Amino acid sequence: MSRVQLALNVDDIDEAVAFYSKLFNTEPAKRRPGYANFAIAEPPLKLVLLENPGQGGSINHLGVEVGSTGEVVAATQRFVAEGMETRIEDGTTCCYALQDKVWVTGPGGQPWEIYTVLADAGAELEGKTSADVEGAPEGSGVAGGCCGTAEATDDASERTVCCAS
């Protein structure tokens, strides 16, 4: 199963959740302070809302959720073969889930991630990697990064993003 992910900055998480619940006729799959995500069946979409007051209405990042780490690895290999600069995050805790992912940057500077969710994670694990979580799969040891507001850099491999607002 694959689906496109759209992560939006919103000024007010409660107002945004109410609107998107009505728009897509579904409740969030996950809700945390300043964060919500919807796993929408039709159209197949992972909608992520990140409360970033003053940034509402802008795209936070884009992505494709895939079903396995193997699919993330295959995407990474394809990107490298195409000469695209990548940033790999294996076993990182992001958006309240343990994930494997690869990031690339679009021509307009928009961050794109190809990712798979390995396990759900509570708020106490946010921003940690598998190296920080006892019993989690071995990861790359990449510190901190998670889906969210990207800092503009010339080198996509140095991009830092985070869910917490």
HUCOR-V43958 format. One record per residue. N is the residue number from 1. SS is DSSP state (alpha for helix, beta for strand, coil for the rest). OMEGA is omega in whole degrees, -180 to 180 (none if undefined). NEAR is the number of other ideal C-beta (glycine too) atoms within 10 Angstrom. Layout:
n: {N/N}
ss: {SS/SS}
omega: {OMEGA/OMEGA}
near: {NEAR/NEAR}
//
This chain:
n: {1/2/3/4/5/6/7/8/9/10/11/12/13/14/15/16/17/18/19/20/21/22/23/24/25/26/27/28/29/30/31/32/33/34/35/36/37/38/39/40/41/42/43/44/45/46/47/48/49/50/51/52/53/54/55/56/57/58/59/60/61/62/63/64/65/66/67/68/69/70/71/72/73/74/75/76/77/78/79/80/81/82/83/84/85/86/87/88/89/90/91/92/93/94/95/96/97/98/99/100/101/102/103/104/105/106/107/108/109/110/111/112/113/114/115/116/117/118/119/120/121/122/123/124/125/126/127/128/129/130/131/132/133/134/135/136/137/138/139/140/141/142/143/144/145/146/147/148/149/150/151/152/153/154/155/156/157/158/159/160/161/162/163/164/165}
ss: {coil/coil/beta/beta/beta/beta/beta/beta/beta/beta/coil/coil/alpha/alpha/alpha/alpha/alpha/alpha/alpha/alpha/alpha/alpha/alpha/alpha/coil/coil/coil/coil/coil/beta/beta/beta/coil/coil/beta/beta/beta/beta/beta/beta/coil/coil/coil/coil/beta/beta/beta/beta/beta/beta/beta/coil/coil/coil/coil/coil/coil/coil/beta/beta/beta/beta/beta/beta/beta/coil/coil/coil/alpha/alpha/alpha/alpha/alpha/alpha/alpha/alpha/alpha/alpha/alpha/alpha/alpha/coil/coil/coil/coil/coil/beta/beta/beta/beta/beta/beta/beta/beta/coil/coil/beta/beta/beta/beta/beta/beta/beta/beta/beta/coil/coil/coil/coil/coil/beta/beta/beta/beta/beta/beta/beta/beta/beta/beta/coil/coil/alpha/alpha/alpha/coil/coil/coil/beta/alpha/alpha/alpha/coil/coil/coil/coil/coil/coil/coil/coil/coil/coil/coil/coil/coil/coil/coil/coil/coil/coil/coil/coil/coil/coil/coil/alpha/alpha/alpha/coil/coil/coil/coil/coil/coil/coil}
omega: {173/174/178/175/175/179/-177/168/177/179/-176/-175/-179/179/-179/179/179/-179/-176/173/178/-177/-176/178/178/177/178/174/-180/180/176/178/178/-174/171/170/179/173/-172/-178/-177/-4/-179/-174/168/180/-180/178/180/-179/177/-177/-178/179/-176/178/180/177/176/174/-180/179/173/176/179/-171/-175/174/178/178/176/179/180/178/179/180/178/179/180/179/179/179/-180/176/-177/171/-176/174/177/176/180/176/-174/178/175/176/173/-172/163/-177/171/179/168/-179/179/-176/178/179/-179/179/176/175/167/-171/170/178/180/-179/174/179/178/-178/-178/-179/-175/178/179/176/180/178/-179/-172/-179/178/178/178/177/-180/-176/-177/177/-175/165/-164/172/-175/179/-175/-178/173/-178/175/176/-176/-177/-179/179/-176/177/-180/-178/180/-173/178/none}
near: {8/13/18/13/21/17/23/18/21/25/13/13/21/11/12/19/19/11/13/20/14/9/11/15/9/15/11/18/12/14/16/16/10/15/24/23/22/22/14/18/10/8/8/12/16/21/22/23/25/25/21/18/12/7/16/15/8/11/13/23/23/15/20/18/22/20/12/12/17/11/18/23/16/14/19/21/12/13/18/13/8/9/6/14/13/18/21/18/27/21/24/30/28/26/24/20/21/22/25/26/28/23/25/18/19/11/5/6/11/13/23/17/24/24/26/20/18/20/14/10/19/9/10/7/18/19/15/19/23/23/15/16/17/6/6/19/13/9/21/14/13/16/13/16/21/23/29/22/19/19/10/6/12/5/9/18/11/9/18/14/21/18/24/17/17}
//
